[in-house]
Amino acid sequence: MKLLLISTKDPISHEDPELVLEIAKIAKEKGTDVKIFLIEDGILLRKGQALEEKVKDLAESGVSIKAEDISLKTRGISEDKLVDDIEVSNLDELFDSIVEFDRVAWF
């Protein structure tokens, strides 16, 4: 099974980003192919934050983590501010993933 998790909330004022990371961890441990896509304020998951280690652990376990480029640009966030294991992507990949993955959850 393939699970796509889309995170739109900032990790400072919402608990959703931590929930997304926990769901990804559990799903990956059960053998699911997992991708996390950060858009809108979800891209505020950056270096130096409390969730940084969880992001790194997930990436090391094989979870793909993407940040949408337009959301980064509109918020003035450069790629070097992201956790090293987060890759910049675009809406085309998000749309393709929505079609490709078996399950999609939007937070």
RAFEN-V505186 format. One record per pair of residues at least 4 apart in sequence whose C-alpha atoms are under 7 Angstrom apart, sorted by sequence separation. I is the first residue (numbers start at 1). J is the second residue. D is the distance in whole Angstrom. If there is no record, write none. Layout:
i	j	d
I	J	D
I	J	D
//
This chain:
i	j	d
10	14	6
11	15	7
15	19	6
16	20	6
17	21	6
18	22	6
19	23	6
20	24	6
21	25	6
22	26	6
23	27	6
24	28	6
25	29	6
26	30	6
27	31	7
28	32	5
38	42	5
39	43	6
48	52	7
51	55	6
52	56	6
53	57	6
54	58	6
55	59	6
56	60	6
57	61	6
58	62	7
59	63	5
68	72	7
69	73	6
70	74	6
71	75	6
72	76	6
73	77	6
77	81	7
82	86	6
89	93	7
90	94	7
91	95	6
92	96	6
93	97	6
94	98	6
95	99	7
96	100	6
97	101	6
9	14	6
27	32	5
28	33	6
38	43	5
47	52	6
58	63	5
59	64	6
72	77	5
11	17	5
28	34	6
46	52	7
59	65	7
72	78	7
98	104	7
9	16	7
10	17	7
9	17	7
7	17	6
24	34	6
5	20	7
67	86	7
69	88	6
66	86	5
67	87	6
68	88	6
69	89	6
65	86	5
66	87	5
67	88	5
68	89	5
69	90	5
65	87	6
66	88	6
67	89	6
68	90	5
66	89	6
68	91	7
43	67	6
59	85	6
35	63	6
36	64	6
37	65	6
38	66	6
39	67	6
43	71	7
3	32	7
34	63	5
35	64	5
36	65	5
37	66	5
38	67	5
39	68	5
43	72	7
56	85	6
2	32	6
3	33	6
4	34	6
5	35	6
6	36	6
7	37	6
8	38	6
34	64	7
35	65	6
36	66	6
37	67	6
38	68	6
1	32	5
2	33	5
3	34	5
4	35	5
5	36	5
6	37	5
7	38	5
8	39	5
10	41	5
40	71	5
52	83	6
1	33	6
2	34	6
3	35	6
4	36	6
5	37	6
6	38	6
7	39	6
8	40	5
9	41	5
10	42	5
39	71	6
8	41	5
9	42	5
11	44	7
25	58	6
8	42	4
10	44	6
11	45	6
47	81	6
7	42	5
10	45	7
46	81	6
47	82	6
46	82	5
47	83	5
46	83	5
16	107	6
4	101	6
3	101	6
2	101	5
3	102	6
4	103	6
5	104	6
6	105	6
7	106	6
8	107	6
2	102	5
3	103	5
4	104	5
5	105	5
6	106	5
7	107	5
1	102	6
2	103	6
3	104	6
4	105	6
5	106	6
6	107	6
//
